């Protein structure tokens, strides 16, 4: 009797495409018809990798998809855009939410929709600098959320397993676990890479060309082009009134659709890395990526690997490697190097139980702990005396609980950070 070959990854035994948990389980609580639509789009894209979707725009203004998008946006709340309208304002306006969604649907159906300017604000970065955050209006967030619901399953079918950032059913903890596995398997020579202002420097023409490999619906591509070219409004640091300009590159952080677009572009780093001619083939290397943060891991990092990365990212993709932050490290049992990634530090340390033996330690980085101290100090200094002690403790505990939940990984004592009133 001939032995049966196992089904290909991503398919069932009968040849039908199986679903990852993110599309098999309705974790977002979407309406059944919307959830089914996303399943169908994923199955089609997964079963036919060369298929190009030419009729998606009518799904974007479907009433049930619009309503699902509103629920997602309202749940996230968020600050108002340039028009000053908040989520609460939409509910209290004449016609309420249904009238608001009806107006959006009509503007999409008649192709008269145009996004408003994106309000830019600066938020502090962990390293002490600032990061620009773009805040679209509530209306534009709803339209972007609709597009995300429709387009996400198409591109999810293509994304590589090494990508973890801003993807349904995946998390930073998954990326950390994969890094640990590669280190323990011997891939202990690492390129800890950093891209300079990635979200602000994505070339629009190259990004749209990447999207067009899957989407040929001109109306959908036109929508994305409108968002990429939407004016950015920011208040001058001298205190003067807002100024506007049209970006020539980038997709603003803070936009609902931006993480998907950013992943679509760097997907080609992942794909070419494992393709013939990439380090995943000729060096048996691995890459782990979380949005624009990524680590290349191998048993040995040669000049050829550095050259391949630079030529792809800078010459072909038009991005810029931050050379002062990109470094080669060797996280080995015999060495003292360490890797900081997603707030954690990976380092081999001596065991306290077995003499002369080292193990891979995974714990919150020094910077993460310092930020914890600074944030608690800030919360208590600003609000001490301005609120009852019980409320102050509750506020600090909310932050500590979230911090503990994220840093509850690795080899160390479990964190249980809470304050109590004596």
KOLNUDREN-679243 format. One record per residue: x, y, z of N, C-alpha, C in turn. Coordinates in pm, whole numbers, plus 32768, in hexadecimal, padded with zeros to 4 digits. Layout:
! residues N
XYZXYZXYZ ...
END
This chain:
! residues 422
80547F8980008000800080008058807C8000 803680DB7FA9808381567FA3806181AD801B 80C981EA805380B1824580C3807982C9808F 801C830080DD7FDF838080B7803A83F280E1 804984558088809384CD80AC803F8521810A 807C8565816B802F85BE81C27FFD86368173 7F8C866E819B7F5A86E481547FBA87588161 7FBB87B080FE800F882781047FE6887F8179 804688CC81AD8027892982197FBE898B81E9 7F5B89A3823D7EF38A0182187E7F89C281CF 7E80893D81BE7E1288FA817A7DE0888981D1 7D67886181B87D3187EC81FA7D54877281A7 7D3486FE81DA7D54868281947D0D867A810E 7C9986B981057C4C86B580897C79871F8027 7CDD8772804C7D0D87D87FF17CD28860800A 7C698869805C7C3088EB807B7C89893380DE 7C8F89B780D37CE88A0581287CB48A0781B7 7D0B89E282157CE789EB82A27CFF8A7A82D2 7CCD8A9883487CD48B20837B7D298B2783F8 7D808B8C84027DC48BA284827D5F8BCF84EA 7D888BCA85667D2A8BE885D27CEE8C7485C5 7D3D8CD485937D0C8D5D85867C928D68852B 7C858D0984CC7C128D0C84717BB28C988489 7BDA8C3B84DE7B818BCC84FF7B298BEE8577 7B598C4785CD7B108C6F86467AF28D03863E 7A768D2786567A4C8DB3864C7A6F8DFE86CC 7AF08E1186E17B1E8E51875B7AFA8EE48766 7AE28F2586F67AC08FB386F97A2A8FCC870D 79DE8F61870C794E8F71871B790D8FB486A4 793C8F96862C79048FD185B3787C8F938593 78258FDC854D77A78FA0851E77C48F2384CB 77738EBC84D577908E3D848F77AB8E4D83FB 775E8EA083B577738EAF832577F88EF38305 78208F50835978A18F93834579138F318361 79058EE383CA796B8E7F83EB79778E18837B 79068DEF834479078D8F82D579488DCC8259 792E8E4B823E796D8E8F81CD7A058E8A81DA 7A378EA782517AC88EA482667B008E168255 7AB68DB282807AE28D28826C7AEC8D0781D7 7A888D30818B7A878D1380FB7AFC8D5880B4 7B168DD680DB7B858E1E809C7C0A8DDB80BE 7C198DB0813A7C968D6D81617CA78CEB8114 7C3D8C9C810E7C468C1A80C97C6A8C2E8035 7C2D8C8F7FF67C478CA97F687CD98CD37F55 7D088D2E7FA87D928D5E7F9B7DF68CEF7FB8 7DD98C9B801B7E368C3080407E398BC27FD6 7DC78BA47F9F7DBF8B387F3C7DFC8B617EB6 7DF98BE27E977E2B8C127E167E8D8C857E2D 7F0C8C687E497F6E8CD07E697F838D357DF9 7F648D0F7D7E7F798D6C7D0F7EFA8DBA7CEC 7E8B8D9D7D2F7E0E8DE07D0E7E138E737D36 7DDE8ECB7CE07DDA8F5A7CFD7D478F847D08 7D258FBD7D7A7C9A8FE07D987C72905E7D4E 7C0A90527CFE7BE090C07CA77B5790F97CCB 7B1190C07D2C7A8A90F07D4E7A7790ED7DE6 7AB6914D7E2A7AAB91547EBB7A6391D37EEB 7A5C92377E967A2C92BA7EC4799C92B47EF5 794892647EB678BC925F7EE378B092237F6E 791191D17F99790F919D8022792D920B8088 79799270805D79A492D880B97930933180E3 78CA9340808F7859939280BB77DB933D80D8 77F092BD80F17781926A811F7753929981A8 76D192A981BF76A192DD824076CF928E82B9 76D0920782AF76F891BA8324778E91C68341 77DF91D682D7786E91E882EC788A92728328 783F92D582F9784C935B83327827935C83C7 77BB931783E877909312847477F992CB84CA 783492608495789E921984E07917927384F2 793892C1848B79AA931D8495798F93878500 791493BC850378F3941F8569790493E485F6 78D7936A860A78E4932B868E7976932386B8 79CE930186597A5C92F786797A96937F869C 7A7593E4864F7AA9946B86667A7394A386E9 79F19490870279B594C4877D79F0947F87F7 7A1093FF87EB7A4993B5885B7AD593EA887D 7B20941188167BA69446882C7BA494D68859 7B35951A88407B2395A688637B9095F9881E 7BE7963988677C51968888297C30971C8825 7C98976B880C7C8B97FD880B7C4B982D878A 7C0A98A2878C7BCF98DA87127C3B990086AE 7C149909862F7C6E993885C67C6599CE85B6 7C8499FE853C7C889A8F85247BFE9AD0852F 7B939A81851E7B0C9ABB85257AD89AC485B4 7B239A8D86147AFB9A9486A07A8C9A3686C8 7A5D99E1866D79EC9987868B7A1D990A86D2 79DE98E987427A009872878F799998048776 79B4978E87AC7955971F87A278CF974687E0 78D497888855785897B18899780B98168845 7851986D87FD780E98D187A977BF988E8739 77F39821870377AB97DC8697772597A886CB 7725976E874176AB97358779764297A08796 766F981A87B77611988387DF75EA98DE876C 762598CD86F6760299248685757C98FB864B 7538995485FF74B9993085BF74CA98B58565 747298548576747D97D7852974CF976E856E 7520979785D1756F9738861E75D096E785C9 75F2967185FC7655961D85B8762195EC8532 75A195C7852A756B959484AB757295FE843E 7552967A8461755B96E583FE75EB96FD83D3 764696F7843376D4970A84177707969F83B7 76E4962183D1771095B4837B76CC95BB82F2 765195E982EF760C95FA826F765296608218 768096CD825476C797338207774C96FC81D2 779096AE8225780F967381F877F596148183 778E95C181907770955F8127775195A680A4 7704961080A976E09658802E775B96977FEF 77B596CF8040782D970D8007788996A37FC8 788C962C800378DD95C07FC7789A958A7F49 781795797F4F77CF95427EDC77DA959C7E63 77D0961F7E7B77D796807E0D786596AC7DEE 78C396757E39795196937E27797097287E38 792E97677E97794797F37EB7799398027F3B 79B197937F7A79F897987FFB7A8497CE7FE9 7AAA982B803E7B32985F80447B5B986C80D6 7BCE983680FB7BF7983F81887C1D98CD81AE 7C0798ED822D7C33996D82617CC69963828B 7CFD99D482B47D8999D582DD7D9D997F8359 7E169950836A7E3C990183DF7E7D995F8445 7E4A995C84C07E8499B185287F00996C8561 7F7099B185587FED99778589800F99AD8613 80349952866A8064997686EE80E19925870B 81349954876481B0990F878581A098C8880B 81CA984A881081C497FD888C825297D288B0 827097C8893182F897A4895A831A97138937 839796FC890F83C9967688F484139641896E 842595C089718467958289E484F795B189F4 853895D6898285C595FE898A85D6969289A6 856796D889C28570976589E2854C97C28970 8542978F88F6851D97E28885848597EF887A 84599816880383CA982587EB83A497DD876B 832897AB876782F4976686F2827697AE86C3 826C97CB864081F3980C860F817E97AB860B 810D97D5863E80939784863C802997CF85EC 7FF3978F85857F8B97CC85317F01979D855D 7EA897FD85777E2297DC85A77DBC9803853C 7D8497A284F47D1B97C284937C9997E584DC 7C3C981F84937BB8983B84CC7B6E97B784E5 7B0597BE85357AB6974685517A7E970C84CF 7A4E976484767A17973483F67A8096E883A7 7AF89720839E7B6296DD83527B8F965C8396 7B8A965A841C7BAE95DE84617B4A956F8442 7ACA959284367A65952E84157A7E94F68389 7A99954E83297AB0951F829F7B2F94CA8299 7B9694F382DF7C0F94A182E17BF7941A8324 7BA39419838C7B84939B83CF7B36933E8373 7ADD937583237A95932382C17AF892E4825F 7B539337822C7BB6930281CE7C0C92988211 7C2D92AC82907C7E924982D87C3491C482E3 7BB391C883047B65914D83117B6490FE828E 7B639144821E7B5A9102819B7BE490D78169 7C49912B817B7CCC911081407D2590B88197 7D1490BF821A7D6B907482747D708FDF8255 7CFF8F9A82407D088F0A82247D508EEA81A2 7D498F4481407D8F8F2C80C17E268F2980D7 7E598F8D811E7EEA8F9381317F1A8F34819F 7EC48F1682007EEA8EB582677F098E2D8228 7EC68E0D81BB7EDF8D8D81797F6C8D868140 7FAA8DFA8127802F8DFF80EB809E8E0F8152 80818E4F81C480E98E71822381328DF58256 81B38E07827382088D9A82A181F58D828337 82198D0B8362820C8CE883EF826C8D378449 82D58D72841083378DBB846083098E478486 82958E72845582618EF8847081F78EF184DE 82038F49854381AA8F4185B781618FC385D8 8190903485AA815790B385D580D590D68590 8072910385DD7FF3913585A97FAE90D0854E 7FAE9053857A7F6B8FEA852E7F0B8FA18588 7E948F7D85557E328F3885AB7E668EB085D8 7E548E9486587E7D8E14868D7F118E0886A9 7F5D8E77869D7FEC8E7386B680128EE28717 807F8ED1875E80A28F3287C581398F3F87D2 81638FA3881F81F18FB4883C82298F3B8885 81D98EFF88DC82088E898925822A8E1688C6 81DD8E09885981FD8DA187F782858DBA87B8 82A28E39879883248E5C875E83948E3F87C0 83808E5E883F83E68E4488A484038DB088B1 839B8D5E88AD83AE8CCD88B783FD8C988840 83E38CCF87C8842D8C9D875484C08CC3875C 84DD8D3B878B85688D62879C85AF8D0387FD 856D8CE4886D85A98C8888CE85C48C00888F 85688BCF883E85798B4C87FD85F18B4E879F 86018BBA875186728BC086F486F78BCB873F 86F98C1787AC87748C2087FB879A8B978832 87398B50886587558ACD88A187788A648837 87538A7D87BA87768A20874F87FF8A3C8714 88428AA8874588C98AC4871788D88B3E86BF 886B8B7D869A88738BF88648888B8C6D86A6 89078C7F86CD892A8CDD873789788D568706 898C8D60868289C48DD98645894F8E28860B 893F8EA3863888C58EEF861A88E58F7885DE 88948F9F857B8890902A854F88159068858E 882C90BF85EF87BF9109863187A9918785E0 874791858587873791EE852286D8925B8550 86EE92D2851A8698934485388687939784B9 860B93B6849785EE9409842385CF94968451 860494F7840A85F395828430856C95B583FF 851495DB845E84919619843E844595C883D5 8438954583ED83FD94ED83878374951C8359 8317953383B6828F9556838F828A95D6833D 82E89632835282E796B1830C833196AD8287 83769640826983CC963F81F283A495D5818B 8338958D81A1830D9528813E82EE956E80BA 8330954A804D8313958A7FCC828695657F9C 823695CA7F7E81AB95B17F5781A1955B7ED9 81F4957A7E7481E895307DF6820C949D7E08 827394837E57829B93F87E6D823593AE7EC4 81FC93F37F26819693B47F7A811C938F7F26 80ED93EB7ED3807993D07E7F8095935F7E1D 811193567DED813592E77D93812D92627DDD 815492617E5D814891E67EAC80B691C07EBF 806392227EDE7FD492067EF17F9491D37E6F 7FC092097DFE7F8591E57D7E7FA691577D54 800491167D99801F908A7D7A7FAB90317DA7 7F5590657DFF7EE1901B7E2E7E5D90627E10 7E5F90E77E0F7DE591367DFE7DEE91837D7B 7D9191697D1F7D8D91B67CA37D0C92067C98 7CBC92077D027C4492597D077C7092EC7D10 7C5993377CA57C8D93C07C9F7C4F94197D0A 7BD294017D2B7B9094547D907BCF943F7E1A 7BF493C47E3A7C3593A87EB97CC093E87EBD 7D0D93D87E527D9194147E4C7D8994AC7E51 7D2094E47E167D0D95757E1C7CF495A37EAB 7CA595567EF67C8E95767F837D12957B7FD0 7D6495177FBC7DE4951280047E3D95857FDB 7E3B95A57F5A7E8C96167F2C7E5D96997F6C 7DDA96A87F7E7DA697207FBF7DD9972A804F 7DDB96BB80987E0B96BD81227EA096DC8129 7EEC96A580CC7F7C96BE80CD7F9B975180B1 7F489790805F7F62981A80377F10987F8086 7EC8985380EA7E7698AF81397ED09916817D 7EA5999581847EF799FC81C57F0F99DB8258 7F819A0582897FA599F683167FA19A808356 7F579A8B83C37F4C9B0B84097F959B03848D 7FEF9B5E84A580369B61852480499BF08552 80489C0085D3805C9C84860E80F29C9E861D 811B9D1585F481A89D3885FB81DC9D3A868A 825A9D16869A82969D15872082A39DA28758 82969E078701829D9E90873282179EC18766 81B29E688767812F9E8D879D80D19EC98737 80FF9ED886BC80AA9F118654803E9EAC862A 7FE09EDE85D87F6F9E8C85AE7F9A9E12855E 7F3D9DB785457F5F9D3A84FF7F8D9D528470 7FE69CFE844380189D0383BA7FFD9C7C8379 7FE79C7E82F87FC99C0482AF802D9BEC823E 80489B6D8226809A9B4881B480719ABC8187 808C9A9E8109806D9A1980D380EC99C380D5 80E799508114815F98FB8119817D98BE8091 81FB98B080758225986E7FF8824C97DD800F 824F97B4808F826F972980B08232970A8138 822D968981588202966081DD816D964A81EC 81499607825880BE95F4828080B896118316 806596708341807096A483CA804F963D8435 80A696318499808695DF850C800E961D8554 7FAF95CA85767F3395FA85B07EBD95E18554 7ED695D384D37E6C95B084767E46951E8484 7DC6950084777D97947684897DD594198421 7DE3944983A77E1493F5833A7EAC93EF8335 7EF1944A837C7F83945683707FCF93D88396 7FAF939484057FFB931A84267FF392B083B9 7F7F929F837B7F73923D83107FCA92658299 7FC592E6827380169314820280AA9303821F 80D29323829B815F931482C08189928282BA 8134922782E48153919882DC81579168824C 80FF919C81F980FD9174816C818291958128 81BD9207814E823A922F810E82AF91DA813F 82BB91CA81C3832A917C81F8831590E581E6 829D90BE81BC82879031819882EC90048130 8316906280DA8373903B80708400902780A5 842090618117849C903C815C84928FAB8189 84238F8781CB84118EFE81FB84148E9B8187 83CA8EBA811F83BA8E5D80AF84408E458066 84888EB1804885078EA4800085738E698059 85668E7C80DB85C88E42813885C98DAA812D 85538D6E811D85498CDC811785438CA78088 85438D01802585408CD67F9A85CA8CA77F6E 85D18C697EFA86528C407EC486A98CBC7EB1 87228CB77EE487798D2B7EDD87788D7F7F5B 87228D5D7FBC871C8DA5803A87668D5B80A8 87898DA1811587D58D628182878E8CEC81C2 87098CE981BC86C18C7781F386E18BF781AA 87118C04812C87348B8F80DB87C98B7180E6 881E8BD280C088AD8BB380B888F68BBA813E 88BA8BF881A588FC8BFB822888A98BB48293 88388B7A826B87DE8B3A82CB87BF8B998340 87B18C1A831F87958C80838386FF8C8B839A 86D98CD48401864D8CEC8422863A8D80843F 85C38DB0842585A18E3A844385238E3A849A 85208E9084FE84AA8EA28553848A8F37854F 84108F57852583EB8FE48511836C9006855E 836F9078859F82F790B085DE82E9913E85A9 828F914F8547828091CE84FF830791F384C1 8343926684E683C1928D84A9843A926784FE 8424921F856B849391EB85BC84AF915B8593 8529913C8570854590B2854885D4908B856E 85E59008857C86678FCD859E86838F5D853A 86FC8F5E8504872A8EF184AD87858E988500 876C8E1684FD87B18DB8855587F18D488502 88708D2D851D88B88CC584D389278C8D852B 89658C2384FB89D98BED85448A538C44852B 8A548C8684B78AC28CE184978A8C8D4E843B 8AAA8DCA845C8A7F8E3B84098AF58E6A83B6 8AEA8E5783348B588E7982D98B438F04829F 8BAB8F4082668B9A8FC0821F8B328FB781B0 8B268F4181748AC38F2F81098A368F46813E 8A1B8F1C81BB89968F2E81F489798FC2820B 89DB900B823E89CB909C825089B190DF81CA 89FD90B7816589EF90F380E0896590D580A6 8936905A80B788B1903680848846908D80C5 884E90A0814987EB90EF819087ED91808162 886391B88155886E9244812C883D925A809E 885F92018044883492117FB9879D92067FAD 876191A87FF486D191987FEC868892108029 86AA923180A5865F929780EE8677932280B7 86F293428096871293CB806D870B93DD7FD5 874B93857F89874F93987EF886CA93757EB6 868C93067EE0861092DB7E9D859393137EDD 8590931A7F62851593427FA7851293D47FCE 8582941A7FC1858494A97FDB857B94CF806D 85A3947580C685A194918156862E94B38185 863994D9820586BC9500823B86D994B082B9 874A946B82BA87759421833087B894838390 878E947F840D87C994D38475884A949084A2 88BA94B984688937946F847D896E947D850A 895194EB854D898394F985D5893694A28637 88BD94758611886E941F8668886C938E863B 8891937585BF889892EC858D891F92B185B6 891C923C85F4899892048628899A916C861C 8A139137861B8A2890A7861A8A45907A86A8 89FA901A86DA8A108FE787628A188F4E875D 8A5E8F1887BE8A6B8E8787CB8A388E5F8855 89C18E2B885989858E0288D889A48D6F88EC 8A168D54892D8A478CCB893D8A5B8CAC89D0 8A5B8C2C89F58A758C088A828AFE8C348AB3 8B5E8C408A558BE68C648A7E8BFF8CFA8A7D 8BA18D478A468BB78DD68A388B648E288A99 8B718EAD8A8A8B298F098AE28AC98F628A95 8ABD8F4F8A118A618FA189C189D08F8489E7 897B8FE589CD88ED8FD489E6889E90168975 88228FED896787C79026890487519064894C 873590E2892E86BB9123895F8657912888EE 85E190EE8905857C90E7889B84F290EA88DB 849F914888AF8415915588DF840D91608977 846E91A789B1846B91C08A4184AC91568A97 84DD90EB8A59851D907E8AA385B290798A83 85FF903F8ADF868D90248AC886A48F8E8AC6 86E98F618A5C87128ED48A4F87A88ECE8A6F 87CE8E7C8ACE885A8E6F8AF588718DE88B39 88E58DAD8B2189098D338B6A89498D5C8BEE 89198D218C5C894B8D418CE289688CBF8D2B 89B98CC98D9589DA8C528DE489618C268E37 89508BA68E3E88E58B6D8E8F890B8B738F22 88AA8B8F8F7688C18B8F900688B28B029041 88838AA58FF0886B8A1C902088D989BC8FF5 890989CE8F77896E89728F4289EF89C18F2C 8A57899A8F708AD589E38F6B8B1189E18EDE 8B448A558EB38B888A668E328B2B8A4F8DB9 8AAC8A4F8DCE8A4F8A3B8D5E8A048ABD8D42 89F68ADD8CC289AC8B558C9A89278B2C8C5C 88C68B858C6788458B6F8C2688188BF28BE6 87BB8BE88B8987898C5E8B4287268CA78B9C 874A8D1E8BC386F48D718C1786A48DD18BBE 86228DD68BD885C98E318B8E857E8E828BF7 859B8F028BFD855E8F538C66854B8FE28C34 84FA90338C7984E890BE8C50856E91068C47 857F91548BDE85FC919C8BCC860B92098C36 868492398C45869F92A28CA6864B931E8C86 864193408C0685F293B58BDF855F93A28C01 852C93288BF2849F930E8C14848693238CA8 84E392F78CF984D393088D8A84DF939B8DB1 853D93E38D72854A94728D9084CC94BE8D68 849194988CF7841594DA8CCD83A494BD8D2E 83A394438D64834094218DCA834E947E8E43 83C8948E8E7383E094E68EE683B695768EC8 83DC95A68E5083BC96308E2B832596458E23 82DE95E28DEC824E95F18DDA820595EF8E60 822E95978EBA81F095948F3F820D96168F88 828896478F7C82AC96C58FBC825797388F83 824397358F0081F3979E8EC0816197988EEE 812997208EF1809D97128F19808797408FA9 80E1971C900180CE973E908D80EE97D190A8 815098099060817598949078810998F39046 80CE98D58FD3806A992F8F987FE6992B8FE4 7FC198B890167F3A98A8904B7F3598A090E3 7FAA989991227FAB989391B37F6F991291EC 7F0C990692407EC9997A927A7E5699AE9228 7E4A997F91A87DDE99AD91527D6C9949914A 7D8098D191807D17986D91807D21981A9200 7CB597DA92277CB99786929F7D209716928F 7D5F96EC92FD7DC6968292F57D95960492B0 7D1695DF92C87CE29565928A7CE0957291F1 7CBA95E891BE7CB795FC912E7D45960190F4 7DA1963D913F7E2B964291117E6595B69106 7E4C9564916A7E7E94DA91677E41948D90F3 7DC094A290D97D7F945C906A7DBD94858FE4 7DDE95078FD57E1B95378F5A7EA494F88F44 7EF594F68FAD7F7B94BB8FA17F7194258F89 7F1393E38FCB7F0693528FB97EDE932C8F2C 7E8E937F8EEB7E6993618E607EE6935E8E09 7F3F93BE8E1F7FBB93BF8DD1801393488DF5 8021932B8E76807692BC8EA1804292368E6F 7FBF92268E6D7F8491A98E3D7FA291948DA9 7F9491FE8D5A7FB491F38CCC804891D68CB4 809F92198D01812F92028CF3815191718D17 811991418D84813590B88DB0810390538D4A 8090906D8D0D8059900E8CAC80B490018C32 80EE90738C048145906C8B8F81CB902B8BB1 820090498C27828490188C4B827E8F958C9A 82138F4B8C8B82028ECC8CD082378E598C79 82AF8E698C4382EB8E058BED837A8DEE8C19 83B48D808BF084428D688C0484628D1F8C85 84E48D188CA285168CCF8D1685378D318D86 84DD8D408DE484EE8D9A8E5484778D8A8EAF 84798DD38F2084078DCC8F7883908E108F36 83188DE28F5882A08E1E8F2182888EA68F61 82608F058F0D82448F8A8F4281B38F908F71 81A18FC98FE5811B8FE390198120906C905A 811390D590078128915D903480A491A1904F 808391B490CA800B91FD90EF802492479173 7FDC92B491837FE392FF91FE7F6792E19252 7F7592F092D37F0292DF932D7EFC9355938C 7E86937193BC7E7393DC941E7E7D93A194A9 7ED993D294F87EEB939F95807E8493DF95DE 
END
